[in-house]
Amino acid sequence: MMIINRILVLLLFLAGCTQKQKHSNDAVSMITYSSYGFTFESGKIFEVKNSIDIAYYKDYIVYKTTVISSNAGGTSLNTDVYLNDTTGIKSYQYYFFKKGEKSGLVLTDENKWKVFKQDTFLKLEGLNFNDYDFFKLDLGKPDKTEINPKTKEIEIEKFENKLKGENEPDSLYRYYSKDLSTIDFSFNPEFDARAHSKLYKIGVIHYSTPKSASKSPDRKRRESFWKIEKSNSNESDAFLKLFNRFIAEKERVNKTK
């Protein structure tokens, strides 16, 4: 009898582990991708920033993008670049796709479904990192490396720019973290593999420079960056509902083909 009881306990334990593992695989994980930089127009400096929420569920990914249609005065705005405008009328669009597929579905701000090409979307949002040499730069040995004293893992790599010029950055930083290693997002898979970690932020520093002969504006110290970070888990239920809507719509579209 004791042997049977032990077997039952073991089976219940294994069943519990299986359920926990299944729940983990079926859970929604979320990150936020953001970028921040500057552009120079008509002798003035403008901030350029972007932020996209990204959620993962099973073999599906969704990108939540912000659409700013107009500011408080009704003036139409560029929806790709936001120049210090905080008065815009905001709405959101959700771009879904299944891993390994070239096309997906977008849920527009008008609550309608449309087909979209994954490559087109990634290029539009600047997420096609493999197409940019900047994210693949082999800068050789870092000028400075910060190592976590406990884990002995690389945390920060600093590179000084040997090239000097008005538009040249002075230094570049790469930040790594194991906490994001399981996320299916990468600025550069080779850098991730080499560091046995996740490259989660790239920062470029421009030190202050005086007004030059080319009549460019005075430039204070500034940092441009591209980074990912974990998002608020309070939205996981909302994203799960959206994923289920997408899966149902995807099945409906496939049946009509």
Steps between C-alpha positions, in 0.01 A plus 500: 500500500785737588660432161174584321466821701855601412431434132184711518690783671772480233244508219327800656835675537592433137156615387543820696840561344354442154217743567741762629725454199203525265382815673847649464511423126151641451566818697531837330844661532547867422778748430517862390732607220593867503739725314605858560712730290528837329456656160621836376275718287529870410768558762293344779526176695190281532453191711394187314355220710305182450353234727336169410354239734573143389322193638570130443254214533576145385618542137344844460631854532315831513638853469294780654573827321381851577326711239484877555257646249502868596597737778272715713473759223389240247825509304589166344818345637760267360407165655852362462691776679373687804673834553435589864122492454301394807159628388435248226185293467627147555369164389662161461551236234593138565716307254478122544690224331589138554867410517634374170228665290565798274154658530288588798190694598472850638213612721469865402397793716160466329466146643534339157727215391740537208776282356854636519849390399731442793808640322315817404389559858845438648659745256231762566560482876879472474502149648685334212830516691673252270475753217699765689879479518488698825355204691762265353811712556799295607685755711764259621604488862306741725694788654330418829296202622293475816455149639241389755710398804261219595413343166822603317279591203554802277266787591637798305741543212631850424659597169670835434460631146836560336339696217456871563242712326204724564249217458715223648397362840766508771424163654273198472371277780353151484302373799432132571263315734416135555152595621386546139681200350179301451331778301483434126635843408852591400692801378778262397494122567879476462559751780250315720676169442846644557401656832281204605241764580254738333607829346212713628626854448730688265591854600685760294646805675571836336692735724431873492644695207500873424325656205702419190577684180218311329254692721374190675343565842695476824493139608473392859593154618236263369433130483319300235392150587313189389385268776257234616366449851240284670147642492225526758340158544165666584426507127551128445127420520418772247767371262377142543151607388653672198701190413184288514323749271790480256508118503126487432530755218799317353301176489208679335728651234665163430159338447407758237812437292 
